[in-house]
Amino acid sequence: MPVRIHWFRRDLRLFDNAALFQALSGNEPVVPIFIFDTEILNQLEDKNDRRVAFIHRALEDMQQQLSKIGTSLEVYNGTPLDVFQQLIKKYSISAVFTNHDYEPYAIERDTAIANLLSSAGIPLYTSKDQVIFEKLEVTKDDGTPYTVFTPYANKWRATLEKTGIPDYPSEKKSAQFFQQSPVPMPSLKSIGFIDSGKNFPSDTPQMEVLKHYQQNRDIPSLANGTSRLGVHLRFGTISVRQLATKAKATSATFLNELIWRDFYHMILFNFPRVGRGEAFKKAYDAIPWRNNEAEFKRWCEGKTGYPIVDAGMRQLNATGFMHNRVRMITASFLVKHLLIDWRWGEAYFANKLLDFDLAANNGGWQWAASSGCDAAPYFRVFNPTLQTQKFDPQHKYIREWVPEWQELTYPQPMVVHEEARKRVLEVYSTALKQN
């Protein structure tokens, strides 16, 4: 019997799933699969990686839902090429469906899979699912990509008013799944990882959070000041279309954050060199970084002597989450106060963030380093003390993560803000004049 394959990647849900909807809209039954890609997993040094545990838990949830309708998710562990070679032998495949991924590795992987399938006479169909607008859907009038956010955002909103937000009710087509008994899933242990057992943020957008997002989003001590939906957007356990619909009706500020997300994915797709470690503004690759390893270690451990910076780093290390305002403060401190290459910080966040997303992480770090598109100007240097006075005036956030901040055991500041600011302005100015 011919079957269709739906390949889950960053879309770990059975509802409002664009590629899954397309797969289930045909006549052949659909076999849903997921691949723990060893090309990615083998690069993860921490075997207690929360992201792998999150994925595994999401797959278990989907498996429970699928078993209730007499079908099963097939979960594989290996390289995608090897797995698809197995699938071609196992099934008579009429087509494979999956959703777009915009990262350089993913594009190379999907090209290789498309070539393999094509050689077997099998088409690969891909859909837009993890963003509202992608690639070159929102461009300047001459068809070139925007590199400044505000005009992009204005065109994005105008385009949305014309097109609306589509709906792909894949949950209504469950009868089209291939009927089979539950296929055992590999355990976390069998793929080389362990489960920390920690709870993950809820995947339910709290409407009160969205309603008060503009007033509360910059206050790191508030438990519900931000949505905490980053990890769910990253792995597609929620629908960005459904979230954007709610944001459009509730919070223009939150919708603006989703536009930033689309913007950075668009930049990564159209300028893939930023995902390979290059500055968007090439002149900034000439900055002579100090790259002091001992100072970098203190930053990583949250021992800089600046409580707001240390609180952020300790929150990240303990939970895999850092408040967005504090992400900007800690990033600015590493790059501007310590003159350490933004790529070091980008890599550290990539290892630690539960909601790590290459496009957003790179965009944020290059913004802080002033090397990115529409970035903060190089002479903008966050003052951690003033940031604390503005966003954590009662030191609630600091007390939570740096309880010893007023004790003698707490380290003195690594650098004096005024001196560090003067140093970075001289270094940047000199390097940029020469390029």
C-alpha positions as a Markdown table, in Angstrom:
| # | Residue | x | y | z |
|---|---|---|---|---|
| 1 | Met | 0.0 | 0.0 | 0.0 |
| 2 | Pro | 1.5 | 3.4 | -0.9 |
| 3 | Val | 1.9 | 5.8 | 2.0 |
| 4 | Arg | 2.8 | 9.4 | 2.6 |
| 5 | Ile | 5.4 | 10.3 | 5.2 |
| 6 | His | 5.2 | 13.4 | 7.4 |
| 7 | Trp | 8.5 | 14.3 | 8.9 |
| 8 | Phe | 8.2 | 16.3 | 12.1 |
| 9 | Arg | 11.1 | 18.6 | 13.0 |
| 10 | Arg | 10.3 | 22.0 | 14.5 |
| 11 | Asp | 6.5 | 21.4 | 14.4 |
| 12 | Leu | 5.9 | 19.0 | 17.3 |
| 13 | Arg | 2.1 | 19.3 | 17.3 |
| 14 | Leu | -0.9 | 17.6 | 15.6 |
| 15 | Phe | -3.0 | 20.8 | 15.2 |
| 16 | Asp | -2.7 | 23.7 | 12.8 |
| 17 | Asn | 0.3 | 22.1 | 11.2 |
| 18 | Ala | 0.8 | 23.3 | 7.6 |
| 19 | Ala | 2.8 | 20.3 | 6.1 |
| 20 | Leu | 0.9 | 17.7 | 8.1 |
| 21 | Phe | -2.4 | 19.2 | 6.8 |
| 22 | Gln | -1.1 | 18.9 | 3.2 |
| 23 | Ala | 0.0 | 15.3 | 3.9 |
| 24 | Leu | -3.4 | 14.3 | 5.4 |
| 25 | Ser | -5.3 | 16.0 | 2.5 |
| 26 | Gly | -4.4 | 13.2 | 0.1 |
| 27 | Asn | -5.8 | 9.7 | -0.4 |
| 28 | Glu | -2.9 | 7.6 | 0.9 |
| 29 | Pro | -2.5 | 7.0 | 4.6 |
| 30 | Val | 0.2 | 9.1 | 6.4 |
| 31 | Val | 3.0 | 7.7 | 8.5 |
| 32 | Pro | 4.3 | 10.4 | 11.0 |
| 33 | Ile | 8.0 | 10.2 | 11.8 |
| 34 | Phe | 10.6 | 12.0 | 13.9 |
| 35 | Ile | 14.4 | 11.6 | 13.7 |
| 36 | Phe | 16.8 | 12.3 | 16.6 |
| 37 | Asp | 19.4 | 13.6 | 14.2 |
| 38 | Thr | 22.8 | 12.3 | 15.4 |
| 39 | Glu | 24.5 | 15.0 | 13.3 |
| 40 | Ile | 23.1 | 17.5 | 15.8 |
| 41 | Leu | 23.0 | 15.4 | 19.0 |
| 42 | Asn | 26.7 | 14.3 | 18.7 |
| 43 | Gln | 27.7 | 18.0 | 19.0 |
| 44 | Leu | 25.9 | 18.4 | 22.3 |
| 45 | Glu | 28.4 | 18.0 | 25.1 |
| 46 | Asp | 25.9 | 18.2 | 28.0 |
| 47 | Lys | 24.0 | 14.9 | 28.1 |
| 48 | Asn | 21.5 | 16.5 | 30.5 |
| 49 | Asp | 20.5 | 18.9 | 27.7 |
| 50 | Arg | 17.0 | 20.2 | 28.6 |
| 51 | Arg | 16.1 | 20.7 | 24.9 |
| 52 | Val | 16.5 | 17.0 | 24.1 |
| 53 | Ala | 14.4 | 16.2 | 27.1 |
| 54 | Phe | 11.8 | 18.8 | 26.0 |
| 55 | Ile | 11.6 | 17.2 | 22.5 |
| 56 | His | 11.3 | 13.7 | 24.0 |
| 57 | Arg | 8.5 | 14.8 | 26.2 |
| 58 | Ala | 6.7 | 16.5 | 23.3 |
| 59 | Leu | 7.0 | 13.3 | 21.3 |
| 60 | Glu | 5.6 | 11.3 | 24.1 |
| 61 | Asp | 2.6 | 13.6 | 24.3 |
| 62 | Met | 2.0 | 13.2 | 20.5 |
| 63 | Gln | 2.4 | 9.5 | 20.8 |
| 64 | Gln | -0.3 | 9.3 | 23.4 |
| 65 | Gln | -2.7 | 11.3 | 21.2 |
| 66 | Leu | -1.9 | 9.2 | 18.1 |
| 67 | Ser | -2.4 | 5.9 | 20.0 |
| 68 | Lys | -5.9 | 7.0 | 20.8 |
| 69 | Ile | -6.8 | 7.1 | 17.1 |
| 70 | Gly | -5.1 | 3.8 | 16.3 |
| 71 | Thr | -1.8 | 5.0 | 14.8 |
| 72 | Ser | 1.7 | 5.7 | 15.9 |
| 73 | Leu | 4.6 | 8.0 | 15.6 |
| 74 | Glu | 7.8 | 6.3 | 14.4 |
| 75 | Val | 10.8 | 7.8 | 16.1 |
| 76 | Tyr | 14.3 | 7.1 | 14.8 |
| 77 | Asn | 17.8 | 7.8 | 16.0 |
| 78 | Gly | 20.4 | 8.3 | 13.3 |
| 79 | Thr | 21.3 | 10.5 | 10.4 |
| 80 | Pro | 18.4 | 11.6 | 8.2 |
| 81 | Leu | 20.0 | 10.1 | 5.1 |
| 82 | Asp | 20.3 | 6.7 | 6.8 |
| 83 | Val | 16.8 | 6.8 | 8.2 |
| 84 | Phe | 15.2 | 7.7 | 4.8 |
| 85 | Gln | 17.2 | 4.9 | 3.1 |
| 86 | Gln | 15.5 | 2.5 | 5.7 |
| 87 | Leu | 12.1 | 4.1 | 5.1 |
| 88 | Ile | 12.4 | 3.7 | 1.3 |
| 89 | Lys | 12.9 | 0.0 | 1.8 |
| 90 | Lys | 10.2 | -0.4 | 4.5 |
| 91 | Tyr | 7.4 | 1.5 | 2.7 |
| 92 | Ser | 6.1 | 2.2 | -0.8 |
| 93 | Ile | 6.3 | 6.0 | -0.3 |
| 94 | Ser | 4.3 | 8.2 | -2.7 |
| 95 | Ala | 5.5 | 11.5 | -1.2 |
| 96 | Val | 7.3 | 13.1 | 1.9 |
| 97 | Phe | 6.0 | 16.2 | 3.6 |
| 98 | Thr | 7.8 | 18.5 | 6.0 |
| 99 | Asn | 7.9 | 22.1 | 7.1 |
| 100 | His | 10.6 | 24.6 | 6.2 |
| 101 | Asp | 13.7 | 25.2 | 8.3 |
| 102 | Tyr | 15.9 | 28.2 | 7.5 |
| 103 | Glu | 19.2 | 27.3 | 9.2 |
| 104 | Pro | 22.3 | 26.6 | 7.1 |
| 105 | Tyr | 22.7 | 23.0 | 8.3 |
| 106 | Ala | 19.0 | 22.3 | 7.8 |
| 107 | Ile | 19.0 | 23.6 | 4.2 |
| 108 | Glu | 22.0 | 21.4 | 3.4 |
| 109 | Arg | 20.3 | 18.4 | 5.1 |
| 110 | Asp | 17.0 | 19.0 | 3.2 |
| 111 | Thr | 18.8 | 19.3 | -0.1 |
| 112 | Ala | 20.5 | 15.9 | 0.5 |
| 113 | Ile | 17.2 | 14.3 | 1.5 |
| 114 | Ala | 15.4 | 15.8 | -1.6 |
| 115 | Asn | 18.1 | 14.4 | -3.8 |
| 116 | Leu | 17.9 | 10.9 | -2.2 |
| 117 | Leu | 14.1 | 10.9 | -2.5 |
| 118 | Ser | 14.2 | 12.2 | -6.1 |
| 119 | Ser | 16.6 | 9.3 | -7.1 |
| 120 | Ala | 13.8 | 6.9 | -5.9 |
| 121 | Gly | 11.1 | 8.9 | -7.7 |
| 122 | Ile | 9.6 | 10.3 | -4.5 |
| 123 | Pro | 8.8 | 14.0 | -4.3 |
| 124 | Leu | 9.5 | 16.1 | -1.2 |
| 125 | Tyr | 6.9 | 18.8 | -0.4 |
| 126 | Thr | 7.7 | 21.5 | 2.1 |
| 127 | Ser | 5.5 | 24.2 | 3.7 |
| 128 | Lys | 5.9 | 27.4 | 5.7 |
| 129 | Asp | 4.9 | 26.8 | 9.3 |
| 130 | Gln | 7.2 | 28.3 | 11.9 |
| 131 | Val | 6.9 | 31.9 | 10.9 |
| 132 | Ile | 4.1 | 34.1 | 9.5 |
| 133 | Phe | 6.2 | 35.5 | 6.6 |
| 134 | Glu | 9.4 | 34.0 | 5.3 |
| 135 | Lys | 12.2 | 34.3 | 2.8 |
| 136 | Leu | 11.2 | 37.1 | 0.3 |
| 137 | Glu | 7.5 | 37.4 | 1.2 |
| 138 | Val | 8.1 | 40.8 | 2.8 |
| 139 | Thr | 10.5 | 42.9 | 0.7 |
| 140 | Lys | 11.3 | 46.4 | -0.4 |
| 141 | Asp | 9.5 | 47.6 | -3.5 |
| 142 | Asp | 12.5 | 46.5 | -5.6 |
| 143 | Gly | 12.2 | 42.9 | -4.3 |
| 144 | Thr | 15.3 | 42.9 | -2.2 |
| 145 | Pro | 15.2 | 42.0 | 1.5 |
| 146 | Tyr | 14.9 | 44.6 | 4.2 |
| 147 | Thr | 17.9 | 45.0 | 6.6 |
| 148 | Val | 16.3 | 47.6 | 8.8 |
| 149 | Phe | 13.5 | 46.5 | 11.2 |
| 150 | Thr | 11.0 | 49.4 | 11.3 |
| 151 | Pro | 10.2 | 49.5 | 7.5 |
| 152 | Tyr | 10.2 | 45.7 | 7.5 |
| 153 | Ala | 7.7 | 45.7 | 10.4 |
| 154 | Asn | 5.5 | 48.3 | 8.6 |
| 155 | Lys | 5.4 | 46.2 | 5.4 |
| 156 | Trp | 4.9 | 43.1 | 7.5 |
| 157 | Arg | 1.7 | 44.5 | 9.1 |
| 158 | Ala | 0.4 | 45.8 | 5.8 |
| 159 | Thr | 1.0 | 42.4 | 4.2 |
| 160 | Leu | -0.8 | 40.7 | 7.1 |
| 161 | Glu | -3.9 | 43.0 | 6.6 |
| 162 | Lys | -4.0 | 41.9 | 2.9 |
| 163 | Thr | -3.4 | 38.2 | 3.4 |
| 164 | Gly | -4.8 | 37.4 | 6.8 |
| 165 | Ile | -3.5 | 34.5 | 8.9 |
| 166 | Pro | -4.2 | 31.0 | 7.4 |
| 167 | Asp | -5.4 | 28.0 | 9.3 |
| 168 | Tyr | -4.4 | 24.4 | 8.7 |
| 169 | Pro | -6.8 | 22.3 | 10.7 |
| 170 | Ser | -4.7 | 19.1 | 10.5 |
| 171 | Glu | -6.4 | 17.9 | 13.7 |
| 172 | Lys | -9.6 | 17.4 | 11.7 |
| 173 | Lys | -8.0 | 14.9 | 9.3 |
| 174 | Ser | -6.9 | 12.2 | 11.8 |
| 175 | Ala | -8.7 | 9.5 | 9.9 |
| 176 | Gln | -6.0 | 9.7 | 7.2 |
| 177 | Phe | -3.2 | 8.4 | 9.5 |
| 178 | Phe | -1.7 | 5.0 | 8.7 |
| 179 | Gln | -3.3 | 2.5 | 11.1 |
| 180 | Gln | -0.8 | 0.6 | 13.3 |
| 181 | Ser | -0.1 | -0.4 | 16.8 |
| 182 | Pro | 2.2 | 2.0 | 18.9 |
| 183 | Val | 5.8 | 1.7 | 17.8 |
| 184 | Pro | 8.1 | 1.8 | 20.9 |
| 185 | Met | 10.0 | 5.1 | 21.1 |
| 186 | Pro | 13.7 | 5.1 | 22.0 |
| 187 | Ser | 14.3 | 6.3 | 25.5 |
| 188 | Leu | 16.4 | 9.3 | 26.3 |
| 189 | Lys | 19.0 | 7.0 | 27.8 |
| 190 | Ser | 19.2 | 4.9 | 24.6 |
| 191 | Ile | 20.1 | 8.0 | 22.6 |
| 192 | Gly | 22.7 | 9.1 | 25.1 |
| 193 | Phe | 20.9 | 11.7 | 27.2 |
| 194 | Ile | 19.3 | 11.9 | 30.6 |
| 195 | Asp | 16.1 | 13.6 | 31.8 |
| 196 | Ser | 16.6 | 16.3 | 34.4 |
| 197 | Gly | 13.0 | 15.9 | 35.5 |
| 198 | Lys | 12.5 | 19.6 | 35.5 |
| 199 | Asn | 9.2 | 21.2 | 34.6 |
| 200 | Phe | 8.9 | 23.2 | 31.3 |
| 201 | Pro | 7.0 | 26.4 | 30.8 |
| 202 | Ser | 3.3 | 26.1 | 30.0 |
| 203 | Asp | 2.4 | 26.0 | 26.3 |
| 204 | Thr | -0.8 | 28.0 | 27.0 |
| 205 | Pro | -0.6 | 31.7 | 26.2 |
| 206 | Gln | -1.9 | 33.5 | 29.3 |
| 207 | Met | -4.1 | 36.2 | 28.0 |
| 208 | Glu | -3.5 | 38.4 | 31.0 |
| 209 | Val | 0.3 | 38.2 | 30.3 |
| 210 | Leu | -0.4 | 39.4 | 26.7 |
| 211 | Lys | -2.8 | 42.1 | 27.9 |
| 212 | His | -0.2 | 43.6 | 30.2 |
| 213 | Tyr | 2.9 | 42.7 | 28.2 |
| 214 | Gln | 3.9 | 46.2 | 27.3 |
| 215 | Gln | 3.9 | 47.4 | 30.9 |
| 216 | Asn | 5.5 | 44.3 | 32.4 |
| 217 | Arg | 7.9 | 42.8 | 29.8 |
| 218 | Asp | 11.0 | 44.7 | 31.0 |
| 219 | Ile | 10.7 | 43.8 | 34.7 |
| 220 | Pro | 12.8 | 40.6 | 35.2 |
| 221 | Ser | 11.5 | 39.9 | 38.8 |
| 222 | Leu | 7.9 | 39.3 | 37.5 |
| 223 | Ala | 7.2 | 35.6 | 37.0 |
| 224 | Asn | 4.4 | 36.4 | 34.5 |
| 225 | Gly | 5.9 | 39.5 | 32.9 |
| 226 | Thr | 6.7 | 37.6 | 29.7 |
| 227 | Ser | 5.0 | 34.7 | 28.0 |
| 228 | Arg | 7.8 | 32.1 | 28.4 |
| 229 | Leu | 6.6 | 30.7 | 25.1 |
| 230 | Gly | 10.1 | 30.8 | 23.4 |
| 231 | Val | 10.8 | 27.1 | 23.7 |
| 232 | His | 7.3 | 26.2 | 22.4 |
| 233 | Leu | 7.8 | 28.5 | 19.3 |
| 234 | Arg | 11.3 | 27.0 | 18.9 |
| 235 | Phe | 10.0 | 23.4 | 18.7 |
| 236 | Gly | 6.6 | 24.1 | 17.3 |
| 237 | Thr | 4.5 | 22.7 | 20.2 |
| 238 | Ile | 2.3 | 25.8 | 19.7 |
| 239 | Ser | 1.2 | 27.4 | 16.4 |
| 240 | Val | 2.8 | 30.8 | 15.7 |
| 241 | Arg | -0.3 | 31.5 | 13.6 |
| 242 | Gln | -2.7 | 31.0 | 16.5 |
| 243 | Leu | -0.4 | 33.0 | 18.8 |
| 244 | Ala | -0.2 | 35.9 | 16.3 |
| 245 | Thr | -4.0 | 35.9 | 16.0 |
| 246 | Lys | -4.3 | 36.3 | 19.8 |
| 247 | Ala | -1.5 | 38.9 | 19.9 |
| 248 | Lys | -3.1 | 40.9 | 17.1 |
| 249 | Ala | -6.3 | 41.1 | 19.1 |
| 250 | Thr | -4.6 | 41.7 | 22.5 |
| 251 | Ser | -1.1 | 43.2 | 22.3 |
| 252 | Ala | 0.6 | 45.2 | 19.6 |
| 253 | Thr | 3.8 | 45.0 | 21.6 |
| 254 | Phe | 3.8 | 41.2 | 21.8 |
| 255 | Leu | 2.9 | 41.1 | 18.1 |
| 256 | Asn | 6.0 | 43.3 | 17.4 |
| 257 | Glu | 8.1 | 40.6 | 19.1 |
| 258 | Leu | 6.8 | 38.0 | 16.7 |
| 259 | Ile | 7.7 | 40.4 | 13.8 |
| 260 | Trp | 11.3 | 40.6 | 15.2 |
| 261 | Arg | 11.3 | 36.8 | 15.1 |
| 262 | Asp | 10.2 | 36.7 | 11.5 |
| 263 | Phe | 12.8 | 39.4 | 10.7 |
| 264 | Tyr | 15.7 | 37.5 | 12.1 |
| 265 | His | 14.6 | 34.3 | 10.3 |
| 266 | Met | 14.4 | 36.3 | 7.1 |
| 267 | Ile | 17.9 | 37.7 | 7.6 |
| 268 | Leu | 19.3 | 34.2 | 8.3 |
| 269 | Phe | 17.8 | 32.8 | 5.1 |
| 270 | Asn | 18.8 | 35.7 | 2.9 |
| 271 | Phe | 22.3 | 36.3 | 4.5 |
| 272 | Pro | 23.3 | 32.7 | 5.6 |
| 273 | Arg | 26.8 | 33.9 | 6.4 |
| 274 | Val | 25.6 | 35.3 | 9.7 |
| 275 | Gly | 24.8 | 31.8 | 10.7 |
| 276 | Arg | 28.4 | 30.8 | 9.9 |
| 277 | Gly | 29.9 | 33.2 | 12.4 |
| 278 | Glu | 30.3 | 36.3 | 10.1 |
| 279 | Ala | 29.3 | 39.8 | 11.2 |
| 280 | Phe | 26.4 | 41.2 | 9.2 |
| 281 | Lys | 28.4 | 44.5 | 8.9 |
| 282 | Lys | 31.7 | 43.1 | 7.6 |
| 283 | Ala | 33.7 | 46.0 | 8.9 |
| 284 | Tyr | 33.0 | 44.8 | 12.5 |
| 285 | Asp | 35.0 | 41.6 | 11.8 |
| 286 | Ala | 38.1 | 43.8 | 12.2 |
| 287 | Ile | 37.4 | 44.6 | 15.9 |
| 288 | Pro | 40.5 | 43.5 | 17.9 |
| 289 | Trp | 38.9 | 41.6 | 20.8 |
| 290 | Arg | 40.7 | 41.1 | 24.1 |
| 291 | Asn | 39.2 | 37.6 | 24.6 |
| 292 | Asn | 40.5 | 37.1 | 28.1 |
| 293 | Glu | 39.5 | 33.5 | 29.1 |
| 294 | Ala | 39.6 | 34.1 | 32.8 |
| 295 | Glu | 37.2 | 37.1 | 32.4 |
| 296 | Phe | 34.9 | 35.1 | 30.1 |
| 297 | Lys | 34.8 | 32.3 | 32.8 |
| 298 | Arg | 33.7 | 34.9 | 35.4 |
| 299 | Trp | 31.0 | 36.1 | 33.1 |
| 300 | Cys | 29.8 | 32.6 | 32.4 |
| 301 | Glu | 29.6 | 31.8 | 36.2 |
| 302 | Gly | 27.9 | 35.0 | 37.1 |
| 303 | Lys | 30.8 | 36.5 | 39.1 |
| 304 | Thr | 31.4 | 39.8 | 37.4 |
| 305 | Gly | 30.7 | 42.0 | 40.4 |
| 306 | Tyr | 27.7 | 43.6 | 38.6 |
| 307 | Pro | 24.6 | 42.0 | 40.3 |
| 308 | Ile | 22.2 | 42.4 | 37.4 |
| 309 | Val | 24.7 | 40.7 | 35.0 |
| 310 | Asp | 25.4 | 37.9 | 37.5 |
| 311 | Ala | 21.7 | 37.3 | 38.2 |
| 312 | Gly | 21.0 | 36.8 | 34.5 |
| 313 | Met | 23.9 | 34.4 | 34.1 |
| 314 | Arg | 23.0 | 32.4 | 37.1 |
| 315 | Gln | 19.3 | 32.2 | 36.0 |
| 316 | Leu | 20.5 | 31.0 | 32.6 |
| 317 | Asn | 22.8 | 28.3 | 34.1 |
| 318 | Ala | 20.2 | 27.1 | 36.6 |
| 319 | Thr | 17.1 | 27.1 | 34.4 |
| 320 | Gly | 17.9 | 27.5 | 30.7 |
| 321 | Phe | 16.0 | 30.7 | 30.7 |
| 322 | Met | 17.0 | 34.4 | 30.9 |
| 323 | His | 14.7 | 37.4 | 30.8 |
| 324 | Asn | 15.0 | 39.2 | 27.5 |
| 325 | Arg | 15.9 | 42.6 | 29.0 |
| 326 | Val | 18.7 | 40.9 | 31.0 |
| 327 | Arg | 19.9 | 39.1 | 27.8 |
| 328 | Met | 20.6 | 42.5 | 26.4 |
| 329 | Ile | 22.4 | 43.6 | 29.5 |
| 330 | Thr | 24.6 | 40.5 | 29.9 |
| 331 | Ala | 25.4 | 40.5 | 26.2 |
| 332 | Ser | 26.3 | 44.2 | 26.1 |
| 333 | Phe | 28.5 | 43.6 | 29.2 |
| 334 | Leu | 30.5 | 40.8 | 27.6 |
| 335 | Val | 31.1 | 42.6 | 24.3 |
| 336 | Lys | 31.4 | 46.2 | 25.4 |
| 337 | His | 32.7 | 46.1 | 29.0 |
| 338 | Leu | 35.1 | 43.1 | 28.5 |
| 339 | Leu | 35.7 | 43.4 | 24.8 |
| 340 | Ile | 35.1 | 39.7 | 24.3 |
| 341 | Asp | 34.0 | 38.4 | 20.9 |
| 342 | Trp | 30.2 | 38.2 | 20.6 |
| 343 | Arg | 30.6 | 34.8 | 19.1 |
| 344 | Trp | 31.8 | 33.5 | 22.4 |
| 345 | Gly | 28.7 | 34.7 | 24.1 |
| 346 | Glu | 26.5 | 33.5 | 21.2 |
| 347 | Ala | 28.0 | 30.0 | 21.6 |
| 348 | Tyr | 27.5 | 30.0 | 25.3 |
| 349 | Phe | 23.8 | 31.0 | 25.0 |
| 350 | Ala | 23.4 | 28.3 | 22.3 |
| 351 | Asn | 24.5 | 25.7 | 24.7 |
| 352 | Lys | 22.4 | 26.9 | 27.6 |
| 353 | Leu | 19.2 | 28.4 | 26.4 |
| 354 | Leu | 16.1 | 26.1 | 26.4 |
| 355 | Asp | 14.6 | 28.3 | 23.7 |
| 356 | Phe | 17.8 | 28.5 | 21.6 |
| 357 | Asp | 17.1 | 29.5 | 18.1 |
| 358 | Leu | 20.0 | 30.3 | 15.7 |
| 359 | Ala | 18.3 | 33.1 | 13.9 |
| 360 | Ala | 17.1 | 35.0 | 17.1 |
| 361 | Asn | 20.3 | 34.2 | 19.1 |
| 362 | Asn | 22.6 | 35.4 | 16.3 |
| 363 | Gly | 20.4 | 38.5 | 15.8 |
| 364 | Gly | 20.4 | 39.4 | 19.4 |
| 365 | Trp | 24.1 | 39.0 | 19.9 |
| 366 | Gln | 24.9 | 41.0 | 16.7 |
| 367 | Trp | 22.5 | 43.6 | 17.9 |
| 368 | Ala | 24.4 | 43.9 | 21.2 |
| 369 | Ala | 27.8 | 43.9 | 19.4 |
| 370 | Ser | 26.5 | 46.6 | 17.0 |
| 371 | Ser | 27.7 | 44.4 | 14.1 |
| 372 | Gly | 24.2 | 43.2 | 13.0 |
| 373 | Cys | 21.5 | 44.7 | 10.8 |
| 374 | Asp | 19.6 | 47.5 | 12.5 |
| 375 | Ala | 21.8 | 47.0 | 15.6 |
| 376 | Ala | 22.4 | 49.3 | 18.5 |
| 377 | Pro | 25.0 | 51.9 | 17.5 |
| 378 | Tyr | 28.5 | 51.0 | 18.7 |
| 379 | Phe | 28.6 | 53.9 | 21.1 |
| 380 | Arg | 25.6 | 52.6 | 23.0 |
| 381 | Val | 27.0 | 50.8 | 26.1 |
| 382 | Phe | 24.5 | 49.6 | 28.6 |
| 383 | Asn | 25.3 | 50.9 | 32.2 |
| 384 | Pro | 24.4 | 47.9 | 34.4 |
| 385 | Thr | 23.9 | 50.1 | 37.4 |
| 386 | Leu | 21.4 | 52.4 | 35.6 |
| 387 | Gln | 19.7 | 49.3 | 34.1 |
| 388 | Thr | 19.2 | 47.9 | 37.6 |
| 389 | Gln | 17.8 | 51.2 | 38.9 |
| 390 | Lys | 15.3 | 51.3 | 36.0 |
| 391 | Phe | 14.2 | 47.7 | 35.8 |
| 392 | Asp | 15.0 | 46.1 | 39.2 |
| 393 | Pro | 14.9 | 49.1 | 41.6 |
| 394 | Gln | 14.0 | 47.0 | 44.6 |
| 395 | His | 16.5 | 44.4 | 43.7 |
| 396 | Lys | 13.9 | 41.6 | 43.8 |
| 397 | Tyr | 15.5 | 39.8 | 40.8 |
| 398 | Ile | 19.0 | 40.3 | 42.1 |
| 399 | Arg | 18.1 | 39.0 | 45.5 |
| 400 | Glu | 16.6 | 35.9 | 44.0 |
| 401 | Trp | 19.7 | 34.9 | 42.0 |
| 402 | Val | 22.6 | 36.7 | 43.8 |
| 403 | Pro | 21.6 | 36.5 | 47.5 |
| 404 | Glu | 25.1 | 37.4 | 48.6 |
| 405 | Trp | 25.3 | 40.6 | 46.5 |
| 406 | Gln | 25.6 | 42.9 | 49.6 |
| 407 | Glu | 28.0 | 40.7 | 51.5 |
| 408 | Leu | 31.8 | 40.9 | 51.7 |
| 409 | Thr | 32.1 | 37.6 | 49.8 |
| 410 | Tyr | 30.6 | 39.1 | 46.7 |
| 411 | Pro | 33.3 | 40.1 | 44.2 |
| 412 | Gln | 34.2 | 43.7 | 43.4 |
| 413 | Pro | 33.3 | 44.8 | 39.8 |
| 414 | Met | 35.6 | 43.4 | 37.2 |
| 415 | Val | 35.8 | 46.7 | 35.4 |
| 416 | Val | 34.8 | 50.3 | 36.1 |
| 417 | His | 31.9 | 51.2 | 33.8 |
| 418 | Glu | 33.2 | 54.6 | 32.8 |
| 419 | Glu | 36.7 | 53.2 | 32.0 |
| 420 | Ala | 35.3 | 50.2 | 30.1 |
| 421 | Arg | 33.0 | 52.5 | 28.1 |
| 422 | Lys | 35.9 | 54.7 | 27.1 |
| 423 | Arg | 38.0 | 51.7 | 26.1 |
| 424 | Val | 35.4 | 50.1 | 23.9 |
| 425 | Leu | 34.6 | 53.4 | 22.1 |
| 426 | Glu | 38.3 | 53.9 | 21.3 |
| 427 | Val | 38.8 | 50.3 | 20.1 |
| 428 | Tyr | 35.6 | 50.3 | 17.9 |
| 429 | Ser | 36.3 | 53.8 | 16.5 |
| 430 | Thr | 39.8 | 53.0 | 15.6 |
| 431 | Ala | 39.0 | 49.6 | 14.0 |
| 432 | Leu | 36.1 | 51.1 | 12.0 |
| 433 | Lys | 38.0 | 54.0 | 10.7 |
| 434 | Gln | 40.6 | 51.6 | 9.3 |
| 435 | Asn | 38.0 | 49.6 | 7.5 |
